[in-house]
Amino acid sequence: MISDSSEVAKWRDVLAADGKRVVFTNGCFDLLHAGHVRYLAAARALGDALVVGLNSDASVRALKGEGRPLNSAADRAEVLAALRSVDRVVVFEGERATRLIGELRPQIYAKGGDYTPETLNGEERAALAAVGAEIEILPLVPGKSTTATLAAMQVERQAGKFRLGVIGSGKGSNLRAIYAAIDAGELDAEVALVLSDVADASILEIARQRGALALHVDPGEHPKRLALSAQKEIADRLRAAGVNLVVCAGFLKVIKAPIFEAFGGRVINIHPSLLPKHKGLRAWEQALEAGDRESGCTVHFVTEEIDAGEIIAQEKVSIIDGDTAETLHARIQEAEHRLLPAVIGQLAEKFS
């Protein structure tokens, strides 16, 4: 049955008064497959009734990009409501089910095995804790996923263009350089997705002006590391966009396992020094303080050790008398804007 949240909340209270427990799960369910059907049946078995929170069309677009949803919310809700395991379907606005969780107060919350309690969105996890819901992680059905299905459908499209996922924290000058190389016919690629841990970062506005999907990911509270939920979200969004290569362009957070597991060997970074010298932040200042006569930039593969992955290419920049941090950094950025698109072009030939 398709219902609004107030109706379901009242129904939940009737069930609770009779000692029965409501299970809640949420998602886009854009392309229903056997994995979904088995997952929902397993979720229903955890309690006495199952409520599915279904992302609206607008929220699916925000999460998955302008090409989604494949099916309207009305059609997705109708299909879900027809399943024997599903007792109620509620369509909700916004990317997160936080408000719906607070209204429905489920006793049990179910999520698929591509999550852990720690990688659930922090906002939703807090809402679940507030209502005292138990979190149950259900195993994935091997070989059955929307991502795999869409990837198979997108093979021909992806073969035509090398798809980039760019993540950054700042002004986006290297993203501008990538677009410039594409416009000049020097780089046969397309920017499929741009993500940032900074909500008002200029790199997002650059992408939006070019018509690319550009999204903010809540990084969590740590100043240097991404929360596990953010790592998971970034990996999921990059997979959903059909990305061939992940480009870190001024991204200031350390990335870990979820992204590497999804894109192992296909994550690169541009760093403003001649690695292995001067790792970490503000490397051009480190070069000046060390009295170096040259600096430069490095494109390298990203590993869990900061600025330690295999070097792909470098460009040297001379340090001249009278250089300040600002003048040196400006010349290094000019080199970055040449080097990064050139390396992406080389990798496009290798990975295509």
Secondary structure, DSSP 8 states (H G I E B T S, - for coil): -B--HHHHHHHHHHHHHTT--EEEEEE---S--HHHHHHHHHHHTTSSEEEEEEE-HHHHHHHH-TT--SS-HHHHHHHHHTSTT--EEEEE-SS--HHHHHHH--SEEEEETT--TTTS-HHHHHHHHHHT-EEEEE---TT--HHHHHHHHTHHHHHHSEEEEEEESS--HHHHHHHHHHHTTS--EEEEEEEESSTT-HHHHHHHHTT-EEEE----S-SSB--HHHHHHHHHHHHHTT-SEEEESS--SB--HHHHHHHTT-EEEEESS-TTSS-SS-HHHHHHHTT-SEEEEEEEE--SSTT-S-EEEEEEEE--TT--HHHHHHHHHHHHHHHHHHHHHHHHHHH-
